[in-house]
Amino acid sequence: QGSWESIGPAEFVTRLHRHDHSGMAAMMDAEERWEGRVDASSDRKRPDRPLHDSFVQLSMPQVSALQRHHRKTASLAEVSIDALAEISSSISISTSANAADATFESTHTSEDANGNSNAAATDYDSYRSAAAAADLAHARAAAASKKRRLQASTAAAGAARSAQQRQARRMRRLGSVNSLNSLDNLGSSSSSGSGSSAAQTSSVEATDRGGTGLEEDEEDPSESEFVSTPLLRMSSQYVGPVSVGTRLVGENCGGKTMNSSLVYLSRGFDDESGHHNNDASKTCHKEEQTHVRAVFDTGSTNIWIASDLCKSGPCSHPERKRYNHLESSTYKPPSHLSTLHITFGTGEVSGPQGTDDFHIGPLTVQEQTFGLIETEQGEVFEEVPFEGIVGLAFPQMAANNAKPFFDNIINQKTLKKNQFAFYFSPTNPAANALFWGGVDPQFYEGDVTHFRVTDPYYWSVDLDAFKVGEKILFGKAASEEGPQEHGGALAEVGLQSTKRRKTQEKAVSDRVPRAIFDTGTTFFTAETALYHKVMSMLPTVSCSAVTKESHPDITFTLKSTSGDSHDFVFGNRQYMAADGADGQARCSPTFMLINIPKKHGPGMVLGEVFMRKYFALFNRADGDTSTATLGLALAKQGSQVEDRLKAITASQPSFIMK
């Protein structure tokens, strides 16, 4: 159990807004209600909000996307193996690696203009097809995949040479800030880049969750892969303020440097003048170069910030915030010049890496490597005013071996305790919080129970059992009863010889199932065979037909660090989402199909729907990834919690566009 002494009080709390794809009108309405501009009891219509308060609160776009996902995965399971081979071939990851220029290219599952996924099912790393027979199809498509990779390698070499020339010109512009940032200092500037000389430029491309989709006999370029936040219409994004860069402001700053023992004072989020209402602000002090609104995500590691390099697209809109590297005295270009390009599912960004100071409230993280957004495309960036992404996962998935944000917090001893925690409101998109350095017990009931992170790539813990009703479908308990068809792994062994099949069956059954805690995924996820089993037991029906018998409780059983088993139970009102008018509403289970990469699975993702019920503490302990734990406690709900959040975040900005 987590005692108060082992956890401690949060040093700072960031209020988060849940972007659920309802649109700007809904977001502004929620913020106006939070600020008291609209009375909570007002009958003013909430734009594009859920119609059914008794079920899981999702926006209508999210429910629609979930139902499309269910229809497509159901229909895909019925098509022929040959058709699946063609589908699998068209959406599988084709990865090429050239050691000299470190260029990676990949195809990806995309969405059309209406947000419909072109692939019926998704893989946690590559968002590829995941019907049960699709794994068989992958074996047939392996030869064609290798041929495509060979062709891609040739094309990649030419693309890298062009990228190198473009990047050299760009970095000459980036390096012209001042003497600290000049190209003469590139070789000695602090950076977490790896391997290459300062003159070498690399271009890195990735897709959602950064996976390769490689078969076991294929090359695994995992050292150069990284994970990105899946900005999909199905998933919510939790957005909060973060400050970037540093400048000297005030009287008598002449001759002083950033190394001076000057106090850091943050100005108001919307006050670009830099004026404060206290005497301390009149003397020379440090303050941030700018504030941005960023998505905080435990399922990825890297950082992207909208920058002055952006000249077109959503990041160039006048109402959006942008970091200006030319105005930050602490900006440094990296010693290893890199251009990153990441596809997010409904959008993509690209730009060079740099380093600068980041500020969360009064906390400062120095020399953080991040991506400066230069180009930004996609509907999701148009929909909501967020200007950055901050990943909070483990260093194994970082781009170019850059040190992740929270690892810098650990190394620089920014917090007294290496912890952060999330509180998600089940009903109010404006009433969510990220706690830094500890917790606030007014947001949860009882004690926090800790579970050991067993694969510190994701925030994943061992899953003892997953039950629908009293039937165990997945987990260590189910494994002990025999091999599980948790995804595609056992389907693959059916093609092998009897001896090899038995060997692989044992290898699959020996893998410990895991539960992955990811704030960037909204739903519960299951791998192929388990997903179809769940959907058969918890079908989409008329909401009026949902009963305890037709849709029993679901239970996740985890074993704590003390060895005790703990059940996390969800009733049908907590895992079913409704869509449609009263009397005609249809209820769907909040499950989606995602196959976990083999080396990190089998597993299930417990996303936002889980964490709306349970307060989650992410604990890096002494900083060693092997000592990390995940803490859970039943989250409190109601007006008292919201009143407490308003009180402790009163000085923080609203998300209302000025």
C-alpha positions in Angstrom: 0.0 0.0 0.0 1.1 3.5 -0.7 1.5 5.5 2.6 1.3 9.2 2.6 5.0 9.4 3.5 6.0 7.2 0.5 3.9 9.4 -1.9 3.8 12.9 -0.5 1.9 16.0 -1.5 2.0 17.3 -5.1 4.4 20.2 -5.6 2.4 21.6 -8.4 -0.9 20.8 -10.2 -1.7 21.4 -13.9 -5.4 21.6 -14.8 -6.1 19.7 -18.0 -8.9 20.1 -20.6 -10.2 16.9 -22.3 -10.3 17.4 -26.0 -12.9 14.8 -27.2 -13.4 16.1 -30.7 -16.7 17.8 -29.9 -15.4 20.9 -31.6 -14.4 24.4 -30.4 -17.9 25.4 -29.4 -18.1 22.5 -26.9 -14.6 23.3 -25.6 -15.4 26.9 -25.0 -18.7 26.1 -23.4 -17.0 23.8 -20.9 -14.4 26.4 -20.1 -17.1 29.1 -19.6 -19.0 26.9 -17.3 -15.7 26.2 -15.4 -15.1 29.9 -15.0 -18.7 30.5 -13.9 -19.6 32.5 -16.9 -22.5 30.0 -17.4 -24.3 28.8 -14.4 -23.9 25.0 -13.9 -27.7 24.6 -13.6 -28.3 26.6 -16.8 -30.5 25.0 -19.4 -28.3 26.4 -22.1 -27.7 23.6 -24.5 -24.2 22.1 -24.4 -23.0 21.9 -28.0 -22.2 18.4 -29.3 -22.2 16.8 -25.8 -23.2 13.2 -24.9 -27.0 12.5 -24.7 -26.9 9.8 -22.1 -25.5 10.6 -18.7 -26.0 7.1 -17.3 -23.4 5.5 -19.6 -19.8 6.3 -20.4 -19.5 10.0 -21.3 -18.1 10.2 -24.8 -18.6 12.8 -27.4 -20.8 11.9 -30.4 -17.8 11.9 -32.8 -16.0 9.4 -30.5 -19.0 7.1 -30.2 -19.5 7.2 -34.0 -15.8 6.4 -34.6 -16.1 3.5 -32.0 -19.1 2.0 -33.7 -17.4 2.2 -37.1 -14.5 0.4 -35.6 -16.8 -2.3 -34.3 -18.5 -2.7 -37.7 -15.3 -2.9 -39.7 -13.5 -5.4 -37.4 -16.6 -7.6 -37.4 -16.9 -7.6 -41.2 -13.2 -8.1 -41.7 -13.2 -11.3 -39.7 -15.6 -12.8 -42.3 -13.6 -12.2 -45.5 -11.3 -14.8 -47.1 -7.7 -15.4 -46.3 -6.6 -14.2 -49.8 -8.5 -10.9 -49.3 -6.9 -10.5 -45.9 -3.5 -11.0 -47.4 -4.1 -8.2 -49.8 -5.4 -5.9 -47.0 -2.5 -6.8 -44.8 0.0 -6.2 -47.5 -1.4 -2.8 -48.2 -1.3 -1.5 -44.7 1.6 -3.4 -43.1 4.7 -1.4 -42.1 7.5 -1.4 -44.7 10.6 -0.2 -42.8 14.0 0.5 -44.4 17.1 1.5 -42.5 20.2 3.0 -44.0 23.0 3.0 -41.4 24.7 6.0 -42.9 21.8 8.4 -43.0 19.5 6.8 -40.4 16.4 7.3 -42.7 13.3 5.3 -41.8 10.2 5.3 -43.9 6.9 3.6 -43.2 3.4 3.3 -44.6 0.5 3.8 -42.2 -3.1 3.4 -41.6 -4.8 6.7 -42.4 -8.2 8.2 -42.0 -10.4 9.8 -44.7 -11.9 13.3 -44.5 -14.7 12.0 -42.3 -12.4 10.4 -39.8 -13.1 6.8 -41.1 -10.2 4.5 -40.6 -9.0 2.9 -43.9 -7.9 -0.1 -41.9 -10.4 -2.2 -40.1 -8.3 -2.9 -37.0 -5.2 -1.6 -35.4 -1.8 -2.6 -34.0 -0.7 -0.7 -30.9 2.6 0.3 -32.6 1.6 0.5 -36.2 -2.2 0.7 -36.3 -2.4 -2.1 -38.8 -5.0 -4.8 -39.5 -5.7 -7.2 -36.7 -8.4 -9.7 -37.5 -7.6 -13.2 -36.5 -6.7 -14.4 -39.9 -4.7 -11.3 -40.7 -1.7 -12.8 -38.8 -1.8 -15.7 -41.2 -1.8 -13.3 -44.1 1.3 -11.6 -42.8 3.3 -14.7 -43.3 2.2 -14.9 -47.0 3.0 -11.2 -47.5 6.5 -11.4 -45.9 8.3 -11.9 -49.3 6.6 -9.0 -50.9 7.3 -6.8 -47.8 11.0 -7.6 -48.0 11.0 -6.6 -51.7 9.3 -3.3 -50.9 11.8 -2.6 -48.2 14.7 -3.1 -50.6 13.1 -0.7 -53.1 12.4 1.8 -50.3 16.0 1.7 -49.2 17.2 2.9 -52.6 14.6 5.7 -52.6 15.4 6.5 -49.0 19.1 7.1 -49.8 18.2 9.7 -52.4 15.6 11.3 -50.1 18.1 11.5 -47.3 20.7 13.3 -49.5 18.0 15.9 -50.4 16.9 16.2 -46.7 20.5 16.7 -45.7 20.9 19.7 -48.0 17.6 21.2 -46.9 18.4 20.6 -43.2 21.8 22.2 -43.5 20.2 25.4 -44.9 17.6 25.3 -42.1 20.1 24.7 -39.3 22.2 27.6 -40.6 19.1 29.7 -40.0 18.5 28.1 -36.6 22.1 28.6 -35.5 22.2 32.3 -36.1 20.5 33.3 -32.9 23.6 34.5 -31.0 27.1 33.4 -30.2 25.8 30.5 -28.2 23.8 29.2 -31.1 26.2 29.8 -33.9 27.2 27.0 -36.3 30.7 27.3 -34.9 29.4 25.8 -31.6 27.3 23.0 -33.1 30.0 20.4 -32.3 30.1 21.3 -28.6 26.4 22.2 -27.9 24.6 20.1 -25.4 22.4 17.5 -27.0 21.2 14.0 -26.6 21.6 13.2 -30.3 23.5 10.0 -31.1 26.2 8.7 -33.3 26.8 11.1 -36.1 29.1 14.0 -36.6 27.8 17.6 -36.4 27.8 17.9 -40.1 25.6 14.9 -40.6 21.9 15.4 -40.9 19.3 12.7 -40.4 15.6 12.5 -41.2 13.5 10.2 -39.1 9.9 9.2 -40.0 7.5 7.2 -38.0 3.8 6.3 -37.7 1.4 6.1 -34.8 3.0 4.4 -31.8 6.2 4.0 -33.8 6.1 0.2 -34.3 7.5 -1.7 -37.2 5.0 -4.5 -37.6 8.0 -6.7 -38.4 7.8 -10.5 -38.4 10.1 -12.4 -36.1 12.6 -13.1 -38.9 12.8 -9.5 -40.1 15.3 -6.8 -39.1 14.3 -4.9 -36.0 15.5 -1.3 -36.0 14.2 -0.7 -32.5 17.2 1.4 -31.5 16.1 4.1 -33.9 12.3 3.8 -33.6 10.2 6.0 -31.4 6.6 6.3 -30.4 4.1 9.1 -31.1 0.8 10.1 -29.6 -2.1 8.7 -31.6 -4.2 11.9 -32.3 -7.1 9.9 -33.5 -10.8 10.8 -33.5 -11.5 7.9 -31.3 -9.2 9.0 -28.5 -9.3 12.1 -26.2 -6.3 14.4 -25.7 -5.6 15.9 -22.3 -4.3 19.5 -22.8 -2.6 21.7 -20.3 -0.1 24.7 -20.2 3.6 24.3 -20.4 6.2 27.1 -20.8 9.2 27.0 -23.1 12.5 29.0 -23.3 13.9 31.7 -21.1 14.7 35.3 -21.3 15.9 38.1 -19.0 13.4 40.8 -18.2 13.3 43.8 -15.8 15.6 46.6 -14.7 19.4 46.4 -14.6 19.8 43.2 -16.7 22.8 44.6 -18.5 25.8 42.3 -18.2 23.9 39.5 -16.5 23.6 36.0 -18.0 21.4 33.0 -17.6 24.0 31.5 -15.3 23.3 34.3 -12.8 21.4 33.5 -9.7 18.3 35.2 -10.9 14.7 34.3 -9.8 12.3 32.8 -12.3 8.9 34.5 -12.5 6.2 33.3 -14.8 4.0 35.9 -16.5 0.3 35.3 -17.2 -0.5 32.9 -20.0 -2.1 35.5 -22.2 0.2 38.4 -21.1 2.8 38.7 -23.9 3.9 42.1 -22.5 5.8 40.4 -19.6 4.3 42.7 -17.0 3.7 41.5 -13.5 1.8 43.0 -10.6 4.5 42.8 -8.0 7.7 44.6 -7.1 9.9 41.6 -7.7 9.1 41.7 -11.4 10.6 45.1 -11.7 14.1 43.9 -11.0 16.0 41.7 -13.5 14.6 38.2 -13.5 14.1 35.2 -15.7 10.8 34.3 -17.3 9.6 32.0 -20.0 9.9 32.9 -23.7 6.3 31.7 -24.3 3.5 29.5 -23.0 1.9 26.8 -25.1 -1.0 24.3 -24.7 0.4 20.8 -24.8 -1.0 17.2 -24.8 0.4 15.2 -21.9 0.7 11.5 -22.8 2.0 8.5 -20.9 2.1 6.3 -24.0 4.8 8.2 -25.8 8.1 9.9 -24.9 9.0 12.7 -27.2 8.2 16.4 -27.2 6.9 18.5 -30.0 6.3 22.3 -29.7 4.9 24.7 -32.3 7.6 27.1 -33.3 8.4 30.2 -35.2 9.7 28.0 -38.0 6.0 27.3 -38.9 4.9 29.6 -41.7 1.7 27.8 -42.9 -0.9 25.4 -41.6 -2.7 25.3 -38.2 0.5 26.2 -36.3 0.7 29.5 -38.1 -2.8 30.7 -37.2 -2.6 34.1 -35.4 -4.5 32.9 -32.3 -2.1 30.0 -31.7 0.9 30.2 -29.5 4.4 29.6 -30.9 7.8 29.2 -29.3 10.3 31.6 -30.9 13.8 30.1 -30.6 15.3 33.5 -31.7 14.0 35.1 -28.5 15.1 32.5 -26.0 18.5 33.0 -24.5 18.7 29.3 -23.4 18.0 27.8 -26.9 20.7 25.6 -28.3 20.8 23.7 -31.6 21.6 20.0 -31.2 25.1 18.7 -32.0 23.5 16.0 -34.2 21.3 17.8 -36.7 18.0 15.9 -37.0 14.8 16.4 -38.9 11.9 14.4 -37.5 8.7 13.6 -39.3 5.9 11.8 -37.4 2.5 10.7 -38.7 -0.3 10.9 -36.0 -3.2 9.2 -37.7 -5.2 12.4 -38.4 -2.2 14.6 -38.8 1.5 14.9 -39.2 4.3 17.2 -38.1 7.9 17.6 -39.0 10.8 19.8 -37.9 14.3 19.9 -36.5 15.3 19.1 -33.0 16.7 21.6 -30.5 17.2 22.1 -26.8 15.8 24.6 -24.4 14.5 25.0 -20.9 10.9 23.9 -20.1 8.8 25.3 -17.2 5.8 23.6 -15.5 4.5 26.3 -13.1 7.5 27.1 -10.8 9.4 24.0 -11.9 12.2 24.3 -14.5 13.8 21.5 -16.6 17.0 22.6 -18.3 18.3 21.7 -21.7 15.4 19.6 -22.8 15.6 18.1 -26.3 12.4 18.5 -28.3 11.1 18.9 -31.8 10.4 22.3 -33.2 7.2 22.0 -35.3 8.0 23.5 -38.8 5.2 21.9 -40.8 1.9 20.7 -39.4 -1.0 19.2 -41.3 -4.2 17.5 -40.3 -7.8 18.0 -39.1 -7.0 17.3 -35.5 -4.7 20.4 -35.4 -7.4 22.5 -36.9 -10.0 21.3 -34.4 -8.4 22.3 -31.1 -5.9 24.9 -30.0 -3.0 22.8 -28.7 0.5 23.6 -29.7 2.6 20.8 -28.3 2.9 17.2 -27.1 4.8 16.1 -24.0 5.5 12.4 -23.7 5.8 10.9 -20.2 6.8 7.3 -21.0 10.2 5.6 -20.6 13.5 6.4 -22.3 13.6 3.2 -24.4 11.3 4.7 -27.0 12.9 8.2 -27.3 13.9 9.5 -30.7 17.7 9.7 -31.4 18.3 8.6 -27.8 17.2 12.0 -26.5 16.6 12.1 -22.8 12.9 12.2 -22.1 11.2 15.0 -20.2 10.6 13.1 -16.9 14.1 11.6 -17.0 15.5 15.1 -17.1 13.3 15.9 -14.1 14.8 12.9 -12.3 18.4 13.7 -13.2 18.1 17.4 -12.3 16.2 16.6 -9.1 13.5 19.0 -10.1 10.9 17.3 -7.8 11.3 15.9 -4.3 9.7 12.7 -5.4 9.9 11.3 -8.9 6.1 11.0 -9.4 3.3 12.3 -11.4 -0.4 11.4 -11.3 -3.6 11.9 -13.3 -7.1 12.6 -12.3 -9.8 12.3 -15.0 -13.3 13.5 -14.5 -15.9 11.1 -15.8 -18.3 14.0 -16.8 -16.6 17.4 -16.9 -14.0 17.9 -19.7 -12.6 21.0 -17.9 -12.0 19.3 -14.6 -9.0 17.1 -15.0 -5.6 17.4 -13.4 -1.9 16.3 -13.6 -0.1 16.3 -10.3 3.7 16.8 -10.2 5.8 15.2 -7.4 3.0 13.6 -5.5 -0.8 13.6 -5.0 -3.7 15.3 -3.4 -5.7 12.8 -1.3 -8.9 14.9 -1.8 -9.0 13.4 -5.3 -9.2 9.7 -4.3 -10.6 7.4 -1.7 -8.6 5.1 0.6 -4.9 4.2 0.0 -3.0 4.1 -3.2 -2.1 0.5 -4.1 1.2 0.0 -6.0 1.9 -2.4 -8.8 5.4 -3.1 -10.3 6.0 -2.0 -13.8 7.3 -5.2 -15.4 8.1 -3.9 -18.9 9.4 -0.3 -18.7 8.8 0.6 -22.3 5.2 1.3 -21.7 3.7 1.8 -18.3 2.8 -1.8 -18.1 2.1 -4.2 -15.2 1.4 -7.9 -15.1 -2.3 -8.8 -15.6 -3.4 -11.7 -13.5 -6.9 -12.0 -15.0 -9.5 -10.3 -17.1 -13.0 -11.6 -16.6 -16.4 -11.0 -18.2 -18.8 -12.0 -15.5 -17.2 -15.0 -13.8 -15.4 -16.3 -16.9 -11.7 -15.6 -17.1 -10.8 -14.7 -20.7 -7.2 -13.5 -20.4 -4.3 -13.1 -18.0 -1.9 -15.2 -16.0 -4.8 -17.2 -14.5 -6.1 -18.1 -18.0 -2.5 -18.9 -19.1 -2.2 -21.5 -16.5 -5.2 -23.3 -18.0 -3.5 -23.6 -21.4 -2.3 -21.5 -24.4 -4.5 -18.5 -25.2 -5.4 -17.1 -28.6 -4.7 -13.6 -27.3 -3.9 -12.2 -30.6 -2.2 -13.4 -33.7 0.7 -15.3 -32.2 -1.0 -18.7 -31.8 -2.7 -18.3 -35.2 0.7 -18.1 -36.7 2.0 -21.3 -35.3 -0.8 -23.2 -37.0 1.2 -22.9 -40.3 4.3 -24.5 -38.8 5.4 -28.1 -38.4 4.1 -30.0 -35.3 7.4 -29.7 -33.5 7.9 -26.1 -34.2 4.2 -25.4 -33.4 4.6 -27.0 -29.9 7.7 -24.9 -29.3 6.0 -21.7 -30.3 2.8 -22.5 -28.4 4.9 -22.9 -25.2 6.7 -19.6 -26.0 3.4 -17.8 -26.4 1.8 -19.3 -23.3 4.9 -18.5 -21.3 4.6 -14.8 -22.0 3.1 -12.9 -19.0 0.0 -10.9 -20.1 0.3 -7.2 -19.3 -2.0 -4.3 -18.7 -0.7 -1.0 -20.3 -1.8 2.3 -18.8 -2.0 4.9 -21.5 -3.5 8.4 -21.2 -3.4 8.7 -25.0 -5.8 5.8 -25.5 -9.5 6.3 -24.5 -10.8 2.7 -24.6 -10.1 -0.7 -23.3 -8.2 -2.7 -25.9 -7.9 -6.4 -26.6 -5.9 -8.4 -29.1 -7.6 -10.2 -32.0 -9.0 -13.4 -30.6 -9.8 -11.9 -27.2 -11.4 -8.8 -28.8 -13.8 -11.0 -30.9 -14.6 -13.0 -27.8 -15.4 -9.9 -25.8 -17.6 -8.5 -28.6 -19.5 -11.7 -28.8 -20.2 -11.7 -25.0 -20.9 -7.9 -24.8 -22.7 -7.1 -28.0 -23.9 -3.7 -29.2 -27.6 -3.5 -28.4 -30.4 -1.1 -27.6 -29.5 0.7 -24.4 -32.9 -0.3 -23.0 -31.8 -3.9 -23.3 -28.6 -3.6 -21.3 -29.0 -5.5 -18.1 -26.7 -7.1 -15.5 -27.4 -10.5 -17.1 -26.9 -9.4 -20.7 -23.8 -7.3 -20.0 -22.2 -8.5 -16.7 -19.4 -6.8 -14.8 -15.9 -6.9 -16.2 -13.0 -7.3 -13.9 -9.2 -6.7 -14.1 -7.1 -8.4 -11.5 -3.7 -7.1 -10.7 -1.1 -8.3 -8.1 0.3 -5.5 -5.9 4.0 -5.1 -4.9 3.0 -6.8 -1.6 1.7 -9.9 -3.4 -2.0 -9.2 -2.8 -4.5 -9.5 -5.7 -6.8 -6.5 -6.3 -9.9 -6.5 -8.5 -10.9 -3.5 -10.5 -14.5 -3.9 -11.4 -16.6 -2.0 -14.0 -20.4 -2.3 -14.3 -22.1 -2.0 -17.7 -22.8 1.7 -17.1 -19.0 2.2 -16.8 -18.0 0.4 -20.0 -20.9 0.9 -22.4 -21.3 4.1 -24.4 -24.6 5.3 -25.9 -25.4 7.0 -29.2 -28.7 8.1 -30.6 -31.9 9.7 -29.3 -33.7 8.5 -26.2 -35.7 5.4 -26.9 -33.6 4.6 -29.9 -30.2 4.8 -28.4 -27.7 2.0 -29.1 -25.1 1.0 -26.6 -21.6 -0.2 -27.6 -18.8 -1.7 -25.4 -15.8 0.7 -25.1 -13.4 -1.9 -26.5 -11.2 -1.6 -29.5 -9.0 -4.0 -31.3 -5.2 -3.4 -30.9 -2.5 -6.0 -31.1 0.5 -5.3 -28.8 3.9 -5.7 -30.4 5.1 -9.3 -29.6 8.1 -8.2 -27.6 5.9 -6.1 -25.3 2.8 -8.3 -25.2 0.4 -10.0 -25.1 -1.6 -7.4 -23.4 -4.5 -5.0 -23.0 -4.4 -1.2 -22.9 -6.3 0.3 -19.9 -6.9 3.8 -21.1 -8.9 6.9 -20.3 -12.2 5.0 -19.5 -10.3 3.0 -16.8 -8.6 6.1 -15.4 -11.8 8.0 -15.1 -12.8 5.6 -12.4 -9.3 5.1 -10.8 -6.8 7.8 -9.9 -3.4 6.8 -11.4 0.0 7.5 -9.9 3.1 7.0 -12.1 6.0 6.5 -9.8 9.6 6.4 -11.1 10.9 5.9 -7.5 14.7 6.3 -7.5 14.8 6.9 -11.3 15.9 3.4 -12.3 13.3 2.1 -14.7 13.4 -1.3 -12.9 12.0 0.3 -9.7 9.0 2.0 -11.4 5.5 1.4 -10.1 2.0 2.2 -11.0 -0.4 3.3 -8.2 -4.2 3.1 -8.3 -6.9 4.3 -6.0 -10.7 4.8 -6.5 -11.2 8.4 -7.8 -13.5 10.7 -6.0 -16.2 12.5 -7.9 -18.6 15.4 -7.5 -18.7 19.1 -6.8 -16.3 19.0 -3.8 -13.5 17.6 -6.1 -14.2 20.3 -8.7 -14.2 23.0 -6.0 -10.8 21.7 -4.8 -9.4 21.7 -8.3 -10.6 25.3 -8.9 -8.9 26.4 -5.6 -5.5 24.9 -6.3 -5.4 25.9 -10.0 -7.0 29.4 -9.7 -4.0 31.2 -11.1 -3.7 29.0 -14.1 -5.0 30.0 -17.5 -8.3 29.3 -19.1 -8.4 27.5 -22.5 -10.8 30.1 -23.8 -9.3 31.8 -26.9 -8.7 35.5 -26.2 
